[in-house]
Amino acid sequence: MTSGPTATGPAPTRFILDRYREQLPVSAATPRLTLGEGGTPLVRLPRLEREAGVGALYVKLESMNPTGSFKDRGMVLTVAKAAEEGARAVICASTGNTSASAAAYAVLHGLRAYVVVPAGRVAMGKLAQSIVYGAEIVLVDGSFDDALRIVRELADRHSVALVNSVNPHRIEGQKTAAFEIVDELGDAPELLCIPVGNAGNITAYWRGFVEYYRFERAARLPRMWGFQAAGAAPLVAGHPVEHPETVATAIRIGNPASWQGATEARDASGGAIRAVTDAEILDAYRRLAREGVFCEPASAACVAGLLKHAREADLRDASVVCVITGSGLKDPDTALGVEAVRHETAARVEAVEQALGWG
Ligand SMILES: *Cc1c(COP(=O)(O)O)cnc(C)c1O
């Protein structure tokens, strides 16, 4: 950190490495390549806001990033720094989105991407992304936590840059989402709700809010509410979970790498990290879809948690931001499991009329 924040003009660039370069480890030697990450919409949802009983409810649509998740914010910086330092290849463990993002930014910079993922546990859209971007994929018979342990050791043994969130550039890039929220609202919200898996993102948002507060770009700090899936809630239990299980595969993690960052964000902000069940997650997933927001199950966890706990916290006048971390298109299997009205008919007007009950 060398100086205060950059003033944002009336038409801020979407390119976060330029827009927030004063707050990031970006130098003249850092390659400036972009896929258009950041600058994501902050959308108010009045119906859901009334249902939750909060003053103002916004969703930060990180699903609108180039590969469909917030991972792009950290990856644009991390892969640029790896290229700057002369890396020829990157490696990561992933529940899907990190690998999709790593593969995209690696190909942008002309690097090889190696991704290690838990076999049978990655949503189909995410696997498709890693395939088309040209990553070399290793499916391991184990969990994300196993995959992370393996890639950490591989990065020690071989000349390949590790781009998981144990790489500090990831958190640095991801904190720009907090800057954007403050820049847009004019201050920090009173409450931020966020899903927690490996816990890099809650760590990053807290860092972003604290930096803006120190630079007097924000007059207050938000409370941080993190939500884990009940079957993968080590931070709630207070110890690692050996066999994490949840429909929300992006947060199916038993031993978060940023454990300390998450508990610091919780404690310093007067916040909480709680668990929501898969049923509550899928309920919020369908509820969000009825507002026009199609997210992946992990993202819905934070809205599930807000709906569950808002009343007890008395947020009637509070502004709340929920982070929609990834796009629903990544996980078509979950979407196709939602009950829908479907008809099969002959391709004739009368047949369709009859199926619809209009005939
Ligand atoms: C990675 C991810 C998360 C979890 O973020 P962490 O930084 O691992 O806590 C949540 N939702 C989606 C869609 C993700 O890709």
The ligand as an ORCA input file, in Angstrom:
! r2SCAN-3c Opt
* xyz 0 1
  C     -15.242    -19.952     -4.432
  C     -16.698    -19.749     -4.272
  C     -17.304    -19.517     -3.035
  C     -16.536    -19.564     -1.753
  O     -15.570    -18.548     -1.639
  P     -14.350    -18.762     -0.630
  O     -13.434    -17.632     -0.917
  O     -13.761    -20.093     -0.964
  O     -14.921    -18.735      0.747
  C     -18.653    -19.261     -2.992
  N     -19.403    -19.249     -4.114
  C     -18.862    -19.472     -5.327
  C     -19.752    -19.453     -6.507
  C     -17.499    -19.722     -5.444
  O     -16.987    -19.957     -6.657
*
